[in-house]
Amino acid sequence: MNQTPPLPAAAPRAGRPAAVPAAPPVIDMAVLATRIDESLDVLRGTYAPALGAGGGWYHELARPEPGTTATALGLLAFTETGQPFEHFDEGLSLLAARQTASTDALRDGGWSTKTSLGMPVVEATGWIARFLARARCDLREDAPDLRRAYAWLLHNQNPDGGWGSLRGCPSRVWLTCLALRALSQLNPYEPAVDRGVEWLTADRTAHRPAWGPTPAAGPTITHTAFALVTLAEARPGLRTERMLDAYDWLLGHLDPEDDDTWIETYDVSPHGAGAKPVWRLALWHYGLPIALHALLRDPRGPHGPTVARAFRTLARGEITAPRWSGYPGGGRTSLWTLWWRLEGLVALTRVPLAGAADVLHWLPDATVVQRAHARERPLAALLPHRRRPDPAGFARRHWSALLLGLVCAASAVGVTLGAWGWRDFWLSVILPIVLTSVDESVKRRRPRDPPVQENVR
């Protein structure tokens, strides 16, 4: 059973932002650094030692007993930000102690979750293997055996090229992405990566460019963004019309003001459909930062206004206060909230200043990046311009003053030509002056109506 959030009822034309931004597309790098530091401080404050060896985190940060996936994510947060962590070795010890050892190649080298009845699954093994690869722990004697984890991912790939929780379970988009992200860090030339990419990109058309939880399911922002992030990592040079269509779909359906938090749940039967034991697993999705991460990898360059609005939403939100739809404990503080937001913000710090064909304009107090598709346009045409004069609007707003000016000019002409005297001149302008003064006073006291903005979703 999948708990899939409904997509917006209507979307703008592909490749266009969902709404006109109310503020300039600004990203304050000081705020970005502060939010990252706050996330790491939360992790330092919630680290807990294990009853046996090592220590780490549970996905509900308030709980004291560490889990393997949450511990790998916590350590990965420090790895991705380049920050030291005083309990890094203890976290490695916990992961090493809980790596499955078995004579069965389908079980040896993987990790289980709290609800998988001790059987290793992709939901845990994919994250832990990716962390170990990113942290370059393959040569450490106290680290888990990365070669066995690598072999577990290969042995548990389904014949169709995708991954389920373990071999034989139906392939799912999210789990395939987890395995591909780990394998592409371990060995991007592994043939299993090619088969996984083929499974992920199969049946993509111009009318169906996005992804859902399964190949037959309706598309979601979360799965489409995660698939695009995975493909950008697994095959950085892959640029097809179908992928560009998927980026346009994501940009057209994303609401940068919506966190898009929800939980995908499904049943797992390790011995085939209908066989027991059966357990239920849950994937915690936080769509906005994943979408931000994906849009930053658009081969045509990020869409600045949408990225800035997404950053503004993430920067003003609470780090550990998710609104998880479909979960009875939605008020609990979750490591997934912290991790997804942190990964999106870290990706933002790594955006290159300019692409290969862009043009940089180094001004005394600013730097302007002119994108490749607009390199033939003059710089002045790309910069914001002042509003053009609006004579009709000015006349509507100040008609009384203009009328007074016209009466005064006509009266002055009459005095000059001798048609009437100065006394008549002053008597002719007193009443218009009074009316104009009253009209302008009323305008200043009357509040202006706020501009109406359409929020097309």
C-alpha positions as CSV (number, residue, x, y, z in Angstrom):
1,M,0.0,0.0,0.0
2,N,1.4,3.4,-1.0
3,Q,0.5,6.6,0.7
4,T,1.0,8.9,-2.2
5,P,0.3,12.7,-1.9
6,P,-2.0,14.0,-4.6
7,L,-0.4,16.2,-7.2
8,P,-1.6,19.7,-7.9
9,A,-4.8,19.7,-9.9
10,A,-3.3,21.9,-12.6
11,A,0.2,22.8,-13.5
12,P,1.7,25.5,-15.7
13,R,3.4,24.8,-19.0
14,A,6.4,22.6,-18.6
15,G,9.6,24.4,-17.9
16,R,7.9,27.4,-16.2
17,P,7.8,28.1,-12.4
18,A,4.7,27.3,-10.6
19,A,4.1,30.9,-9.5
20,V,5.5,34.4,-9.8
21,P,7.9,35.0,-6.9
22,A,6.9,37.7,-4.5
23,A,10.5,38.5,-3.6
24,P,13.7,38.7,-5.5
25,P,15.6,35.3,-6.0
26,V,18.1,35.8,-3.2
27,I,20.2,33.2,-1.4
28,D,22.0,34.4,1.7
29,M,25.1,32.2,2.0
30,A,25.5,33.2,5.7
31,V,22.0,31.9,6.4
32,L,22.8,28.7,4.5
33,A,26.0,28.1,6.6
34,T,24.0,28.8,9.8
35,R,21.3,26.3,8.9
36,I,23.9,23.6,8.2
37,D,25.7,24.3,11.5
38,E,22.4,24.1,13.4
39,S,21.7,20.7,11.8
40,L,25.1,19.4,13.0
41,D,24.5,20.8,16.4
42,V,21.3,18.8,16.7
43,L,23.1,15.6,15.8
44,R,25.8,16.3,18.3
45,G,23.2,16.8,21.0
46,T,21.2,13.7,20.2
47,Y,24.1,11.1,19.8
48,A,23.6,8.2,22.2
49,P,25.9,5.3,23.1
50,A,24.6,1.8,22.4
51,L,24.2,-0.9,25.0
52,G,26.9,-3.0,23.2
53,A,29.6,-1.6,21.0
54,G,29.7,1.9,19.6
55,G,26.8,4.4,19.4
56,G,24.8,6.5,17.1
57,W,21.2,7.7,16.4
58,Y,17.7,6.3,16.0
59,H,15.5,7.9,13.3
60,E,13.3,9.3,16.1
61,L,16.0,11.4,17.7
62,A,14.4,11.4,21.1
63,R,14.9,7.6,21.4
64,P,18.1,6.5,23.0
65,E,18.7,3.1,21.2
66,P,20.7,3.7,18.0
67,G,19.8,2.1,14.7
68,T,22.0,1.3,11.8
69,T,20.5,3.4,9.0
70,A,20.1,6.4,11.2
71,T,23.6,6.1,12.5
72,A,25.0,5.9,8.9
73,L,23.0,9.0,8.0
74,G,24.2,10.9,11.1
75,L,27.8,10.1,10.2
76,L,27.2,10.9,6.5
77,A,26.0,14.3,7.5
78,F,29.4,15.1,9.1
79,T,31.2,13.5,6.1
80,E,29.3,15.6,3.5
81,T,29.9,18.8,5.4
82,G,33.6,18.1,6.1
83,Q,33.1,18.6,9.8
84,P,34.8,16.4,12.4
85,F,32.7,14.4,14.9
86,E,34.2,13.1,18.1
87,H,32.2,9.9,18.1
88,F,32.8,8.9,14.5
89,D,34.8,5.8,15.4
90,E,32.1,4.6,17.8
91,G,29.5,5.0,15.0
92,L,31.7,2.8,12.7
93,S,32.0,0.2,15.5
94,L,28.2,0.0,15.8
95,L,27.8,-0.5,12.0
96,A,30.6,-3.1,11.9
97,A,29.0,-5.1,14.8
98,R,25.6,-5.2,13.2
99,Q,26.7,-6.2,9.7
100,T,25.2,-9.6,8.9
101,A,27.5,-12.6,8.6
102,S,26.1,-15.6,6.8
103,T,27.1,-18.4,4.5
104,D,24.1,-17.4,2.3
105,A,25.4,-14.9,-0.3
106,L,21.9,-13.3,-0.4
107,R,22.3,-12.3,3.3
108,D,26.0,-12.0,4.0
109,G,27.3,-8.4,4.2
110,G,24.0,-6.5,4.4
111,W,22.2,-4.8,7.2
112,S,18.6,-5.2,8.5
113,T,16.1,-2.7,9.9
114,K,14.2,-2.9,13.1
115,T,11.2,-4.3,11.3
116,S,12.8,-6.6,8.8
117,L,13.0,-9.6,11.2
118,G,16.8,-9.7,11.0
119,M,17.0,-10.0,7.2
120,P,19.2,-7.5,5.4
121,V,17.4,-5.1,3.1
122,V,18.2,-2.5,0.6
123,E,16.5,0.2,2.8
124,A,19.5,-0.1,5.2
125,T,22.3,-1.6,3.2
126,G,22.0,1.0,0.4
127,W,22.4,4.0,2.8
128,I,25.2,2.4,4.9
129,A,27.2,1.3,1.8
130,R,26.9,4.8,0.4
131,F,28.1,6.3,3.6
132,L,31.1,4.0,3.8
133,A,32.1,4.8,0.2
134,R,31.7,8.6,0.7
135,A,33.7,8.5,4.0
136,R,36.5,6.4,2.3
137,C,36.4,3.8,5.1
138,D,37.3,0.9,2.9
139,L,40.8,0.6,4.3
140,R,40.0,1.0,7.9
141,E,40.2,-2.2,9.9
142,D,37.6,-1.1,12.4
143,A,35.0,-0.3,9.7
144,P,32.4,-2.6,8.3
145,D,33.5,-4.9,5.4
146,L,32.6,-2.7,2.4
147,R,33.4,-5.5,-0.1
148,R,30.8,-7.8,1.4
149,A,28.3,-4.9,1.4
150,Y,29.1,-4.4,-2.3
151,A,28.6,-8.1,-3.0
152,W,25.3,-8.0,-1.2
153,L,23.9,-5.3,-3.4
154,L,25.0,-7.2,-6.5
155,H,23.5,-10.5,-5.4
156,N,20.2,-8.9,-4.4
157,Q,19.6,-7.1,-7.8
158,N,16.5,-8.5,-9.5
159,P,16.7,-10.0,-12.9
160,D,14.8,-7.0,-14.4
161,G,17.7,-4.7,-13.3
162,G,15.9,-3.0,-10.4
163,W,15.9,-3.6,-6.7
164,G,13.2,-4.5,-4.1
165,S,13.9,-4.8,-0.4
166,L,15.8,-8.0,-1.3
167,R,16.1,-10.3,-4.2
168,G,12.7,-11.5,-5.4
169,C,10.7,-8.6,-4.1
170,P,9.1,-6.4,-6.7
171,S,11.5,-3.7,-7.9
172,R,10.7,-0.2,-6.6
173,V,11.9,3.2,-7.8
174,W,13.1,4.4,-4.5
175,L,15.0,1.2,-3.6
176,T,16.6,1.1,-7.0
177,C,17.8,4.6,-6.5
178,L,19.3,3.7,-3.1
179,A,21.2,0.8,-4.6
180,L,22.4,2.8,-7.6
181,R,23.6,5.7,-5.5
182,A,25.7,3.3,-3.4
183,L,27.0,1.3,-6.3
184,S,27.9,4.4,-8.3
185,Q,30.1,5.5,-5.4
186,L,31.7,2.1,-5.0
187,N,32.2,1.2,-8.7
188,P,30.6,3.3,-11.4
189,Y,31.8,0.9,-14.0
190,E,29.9,-2.1,-12.5
191,P,27.6,-3.6,-15.1
192,A,24.8,-3.8,-12.5
193,V,24.8,0.0,-12.6
194,D,24.0,-0.1,-16.3
195,R,21.2,-2.5,-15.8
196,G,19.8,-0.4,-12.9
197,V,19.9,2.7,-15.0
198,E,18.2,0.9,-17.9
199,W,15.4,-0.3,-15.5
200,L,15.0,3.2,-14.1
201,T,14.8,5.0,-17.5
202,A,12.7,2.3,-19.3
203,D,9.2,3.3,-20.5
204,R,9.9,7.0,-20.1
205,T,8.1,9.0,-22.8
206,A,7.3,12.6,-23.5
207,H,3.8,12.1,-22.1
208,R,5.1,10.1,-19.1
209,P,8.5,11.6,-18.1
210,A,8.2,11.4,-14.3
211,W,8.4,8.6,-11.8
212,G,6.2,7.2,-9.0
213,P,6.8,4.6,-6.3
214,T,6.6,1.8,-8.9
215,P,6.8,1.8,-12.7
216,A,3.0,1.5,-13.0
217,A,2.2,4.1,-10.2
218,G,1.3,7.8,-10.8
219,P,4.2,10.2,-10.7
220,T,5.2,12.1,-7.5
221,I,7.6,15.0,-7.0
222,T,9.6,13.0,-4.5
223,H,10.3,10.0,-6.7
224,T,10.9,12.1,-9.8
225,A,13.5,14.2,-7.9
226,F,15.2,11.2,-6.4
227,A,15.4,9.5,-9.7
228,L,17.0,12.6,-11.4
229,V,19.5,12.9,-8.5
230,T,20.4,9.2,-8.9
231,L,20.9,9.4,-12.7
232,A,23.0,12.5,-12.3
233,E,25.3,10.6,-10.0
234,A,25.3,7.3,-11.7
235,R,25.7,8.6,-15.2
236,P,26.8,12.3,-15.1
237,G,27.0,12.6,-18.9
238,L,23.5,11.3,-19.5
239,R,21.5,14.0,-21.2
240,T,18.5,12.9,-23.2
241,E,15.3,14.6,-24.2
242,R,13.4,12.4,-21.8
243,M,15.5,13.5,-18.9
244,L,15.0,17.1,-19.8
245,D,11.3,16.5,-20.0
246,A,11.5,15.0,-16.5
247,Y,13.3,18.2,-15.2
248,D,10.6,20.3,-16.9
249,W,7.9,18.2,-15.3
250,L,9.5,18.6,-11.8
251,L,9.8,22.3,-12.3
252,G,6.2,22.6,-13.5
253,H,4.7,20.6,-10.6
254,L,6.9,21.7,-7.7
255,D,5.5,24.2,-5.2
256,P,8.5,25.8,-3.5
257,E,6.4,26.8,-0.5
258,D,5.3,23.2,0.3
259,D,7.5,20.8,2.2
260,D,5.8,17.8,0.6
261,T,6.3,15.4,3.6
262,W,4.7,12.0,3.5
263,I,5.4,8.3,4.1
264,E,5.4,5.6,1.6
265,T,4.5,2.2,3.1
266,Y,4.4,-1.2,1.5
267,D,4.5,-4.9,2.5
268,V,7.6,-7.1,2.0
269,S,7.4,-10.9,1.5
270,P,10.9,-12.3,1.3
271,H,9.8,-15.7,0.1
272,G,7.5,-14.5,-2.7
273,A,4.0,-13.0,-3.0
274,G,1.6,-14.5,-0.4
275,A,4.3,-16.3,1.5
276,K,5.1,-15.6,5.1
277,P,6.7,-13.9,7.0
278,V,5.5,-10.6,5.8
279,W,6.4,-7.2,7.3
280,R,5.7,-3.6,6.5
281,L,8.4,-1.1,5.7
282,A,8.1,2.7,5.6
283,L,10.1,5.3,3.6
284,W,10.1,8.8,5.0
285,H,9.9,11.3,2.2
286,Y,10.7,15.0,2.4
287,G,10.2,16.1,-1.1
288,L,11.2,19.8,-1.2
289,P,14.9,19.4,-0.4
290,I,15.2,16.4,-2.8
291,A,13.6,18.5,-5.5
292,L,16.0,21.3,-4.8
293,H,18.9,18.9,-5.1
294,A,17.5,17.6,-8.4
295,L,17.0,21.0,-9.9
296,L,20.6,22.0,-9.1
297,R,21.7,19.1,-11.4
298,D,19.7,20.3,-14.4
299,P,22.1,20.1,-17.4
300,R,20.7,23.4,-18.6
301,G,21.5,25.1,-15.3
302,P,19.3,25.7,-12.2
303,H,16.2,27.8,-12.4
304,G,17.2,30.6,-10.1
305,P,13.9,31.9,-8.9
306,T,12.5,28.4,-8.0
307,V,15.8,27.4,-6.3
308,A,15.8,30.6,-4.2
309,R,12.1,30.2,-3.2
310,A,12.8,26.6,-2.2
311,F,15.8,27.7,-0.1
312,R,13.7,30.3,1.6
313,T,11.2,27.7,2.6
314,L,13.9,25.3,3.9
315,A,15.8,28.1,5.7
316,R,12.8,29.3,7.7
317,G,11.5,25.9,8.7
318,E,12.3,24.1,11.9
319,I,15.0,21.4,11.6
320,T,13.2,18.8,13.7
321,A,9.5,19.7,13.3
322,P,8.2,17.7,10.4
323,R,4.5,17.4,9.4
324,W,4.5,13.9,8.2
325,S,1.2,13.0,6.5
326,G,-0.2,9.6,7.2
327,Y,1.9,9.0,10.3
328,P,0.3,8.9,13.8
329,G,3.5,10.2,15.4
330,G,3.9,13.2,13.1
331,G,5.0,15.4,16.0
332,R,8.1,13.4,16.8
333,T,11.5,14.8,15.9
334,S,12.9,12.8,13.0
335,L,16.4,12.3,11.6
336,W,14.9,12.1,8.1
337,T,13.7,15.7,8.4
338,L,17.2,16.9,9.4
339,W,18.9,14.7,6.8
340,W,16.9,15.6,3.7
341,R,17.1,19.3,4.4
342,L,20.8,19.1,5.2
343,E,21.6,17.2,1.9
344,G,19.7,19.8,-0.1
345,L,21.5,22.7,1.6
346,V,24.9,21.0,1.1
347,A,24.1,20.5,-2.5
348,L,23.4,24.2,-2.8
349,T,26.9,25.0,-1.4
350,R,28.4,22.9,-4.2
351,V,26.7,24.6,-7.2
352,P,29.5,25.8,-9.6
353,L,29.5,29.5,-10.1
354,A,29.3,29.1,-13.9
355,G,28.9,26.4,-16.5
356,A,31.2,25.5,-19.3
357,A,29.6,28.0,-21.8
358,D,28.5,30.7,-19.4
359,V,30.0,34.2,-19.3
360,L,31.1,35.8,-16.0
361,H,30.9,39.6,-15.6
362,W,33.2,40.7,-12.7
363,L,31.9,44.0,-11.5
364,P,33.5,46.0,-8.7
365,D,30.9,45.0,-6.1
366,A,29.0,42.1,-7.8
367,T,29.4,39.1,-10.1
368,V,26.9,38.5,-12.9
369,V,26.7,35.0,-14.4
370,Q,25.3,35.1,-18.0
371,R,23.9,31.7,-18.9
372,A,25.0,30.0,-22.1
373,H,21.6,30.2,-23.7
374,A,21.7,34.0,-23.3
375,R,25.3,34.7,-24.1
376,E,24.5,36.7,-27.2
377,R,22.3,39.2,-25.4
378,P,23.8,42.4,-24.1
379,L,24.3,42.5,-20.3
380,A,22.0,45.5,-19.9
381,A,19.1,43.5,-21.3
382,L,19.5,40.9,-18.6
383,L,19.6,43.3,-15.6
384,P,16.4,44.4,-13.9
385,H,15.0,47.6,-15.3
386,R,13.0,50.4,-13.8
387,R,9.3,50.6,-14.6
388,R,8.5,52.3,-17.8
389,P,6.6,55.7,-17.5
390,D,2.8,55.3,-17.5
391,P,1.3,58.6,-18.6
392,A,-2.3,57.2,-18.5
393,G,-1.8,55.8,-15.0
394,F,-0.2,59.0,-13.8
395,A,-3.2,61.0,-15.2
396,R,-5.7,58.7,-13.5
397,R,-4.0,59.1,-10.1
398,H,-3.4,62.9,-10.3
399,W,-6.3,64.1,-12.4
400,S,-7.2,66.8,-9.9
401,A,-3.8,68.3,-9.8
402,L,-3.5,68.2,-13.6
403,L,-6.9,69.9,-13.9
404,L,-5.8,72.7,-11.5
405,G,-2.7,73.2,-13.5
406,L,-4.7,73.5,-16.7
407,V,-7.1,76.1,-15.1
408,C,-4.2,78.1,-13.7
409,A,-2.5,78.1,-17.1
410,A,-5.6,79.2,-18.9
411,S,-6.3,81.9,-16.4
412,A,-2.8,83.2,-16.7
413,V,-3.1,83.3,-20.5
414,G,-6.3,85.3,-20.0
415,V,-4.6,87.9,-17.7
416,T,-1.7,88.2,-20.2
417,L,-4.1,88.9,-23.1
418,G,-6.1,91.3,-21.0
419,A,-9.3,89.3,-21.1
420,W,-9.7,89.7,-17.3
421,G,-7.8,91.0,-14.4
422,W,-5.7,89.5,-11.6
423,R,-8.6,89.6,-9.2
424,D,-10.6,87.4,-11.5
425,F,-7.6,85.1,-11.9
426,W,-7.4,84.4,-8.2
427,L,-11.1,84.0,-7.8
428,S,-11.0,81.4,-10.6
429,V,-8.4,79.2,-9.0
430,I,-9.4,79.3,-5.3
431,L,-12.1,76.6,-5.7
432,P,-9.9,74.1,-7.8
433,I,-7.1,74.5,-5.2
434,V,-9.4,73.6,-2.4
435,L,-10.8,70.6,-4.3
436,T,-7.4,69.4,-5.2
437,S,-6.1,69.6,-1.7
438,V,-9.0,67.6,-0.4
439,D,-8.6,64.9,-3.1
440,E,-4.8,64.5,-2.4
441,S,-5.4,64.3,1.3
442,V,-8.0,61.5,0.9
443,K,-5.5,59.6,-1.3
444,R,-2.8,59.7,1.3
445,R,-5.1,58.4,4.0
446,R,-6.7,55.7,1.9
447,P,-4.7,52.4,2.1
448,R,-3.7,50.9,-1.2
449,D,-5.0,47.5,-2.1
450,P,-2.3,44.8,-2.2
451,P,-1.5,43.4,-5.6
452,V,-3.3,40.3,-6.4
453,Q,-1.1,37.3,-7.3
454,E,-2.4,34.1,-8.8
455,N,-1.0,31.0,-7.2
456,V,-1.2,28.5,-10.0
457,R,-0.6,25.0,-8.7
